[in-house]
Structures are given as structure tokens and as C-alpha cells.
Amino acid sequence: MLNQLVNLLAEKENGLSLAEISREMKAQPSAVMSMIDLLVQKGKLVEIGPDGKYCDACGLQSDCNLLKARGKRYVVASPA
């Protein structure tokens, strides 16, 4: 399922939210979130904000109203 998740996101230029990924994969959000966390930790996926910018580059995640309203999106990490 991890490969399925990476392949799904590889097809989406602007990434997908947790809800969108769960719907596409027909899986519970909690199960999908566990897979996302693992893939982010391994450097395979990157969290981005709803505006398409990388959340970790900003440093204001806890105060981001846009992020609170729309949530994070996930994209495949660029090869190093």
C-alpha cells in the first residue's frame, strides 16, 4: 500500500490532502496518516501547505490560519 500511495501522489502535480488520499485509496484516514507519517519520515513524501509552499520552510505552522482552515497536502519528494 505504501507504493500505491506514492504512485497516487506522483500523478498529482499539486498533491492531495489526507481526506483526498483516503477517498482515492478507499482507506481509513488514520491508516493513511500512519503511512504518510512513515513516508515523510523516510523522505519519500513532503508536506506542503494549501498554497503549495513547503510547510517546514516557513516555520510558522502553529500560527498558520490557511493551514488550519484547509489542512496540509502531500507530494512526492523531489529526487536529491
N, C-alpha and C positions, 0 to 999 in steps of 0.2 A: 504494500500500500504506500510505502514511502516513495517508491519510484513513480507510482501513479500520481501522487501529489506533486512531485517535482515536474513531471511531464505535463500535468494540467496547467501549472503556473508558467511553464515555458511557452505555452501557447498564448498567454495573456500578457500583452505589452504593458498594461497598467496595473498588473497584479490583480488579486482578489482579496476580499475581506474573509474573515473566519466564516461568517454566515454563507457567503457565496461558495466558498470551498466545501463546506458541509453539505450544502444543497447539491452541488455538482457531483460529489463523491457519495451522496446518499449515506452519510455517516453522522454520528452524534458530534456536536461541536466540541465536547470535552475530549473525545478520542482524536479529533482533528487537531485540537490545540496541543495535545501531547506530541503528536507527530511534528507539528510546526515548531514547537519549542526545541525538539531534538535537532531538526534540520537547520534552524537558526544557529543553535549552539555549534553544530558541525560546519557552519559557514556555507551551507548549500542554499539557504534562503536568507532574505534580508527583509526587515520590517521597514515599511515606508508609511508616511502619513497619507491622509486622504488627498493631499495636494500633490502627491508624487515625490515629495522630498524625503530623504532618509532621516528617520527619527533620531538615530544615535548621533548624527552630525549636529543636530540642533541643541540638545542639552536641556530643553525646556519641556520635556514630555509631560511632567507632572502638572504643568500650568497651561497646557495647550487646549484651548477651547475647541478648536477644529478637530483635534484628536478625540476629545471627549464626546463630541457630537456625532462624529462619523466613524470613529474607530480606525485601527491600523489596517493596512493592506500588506500583502506579502508578495514578493517577486523572487525569481531565481537570481542568486548572486552572480555577478559577472566573474568570469574566469580571471584568476590572478595573473 
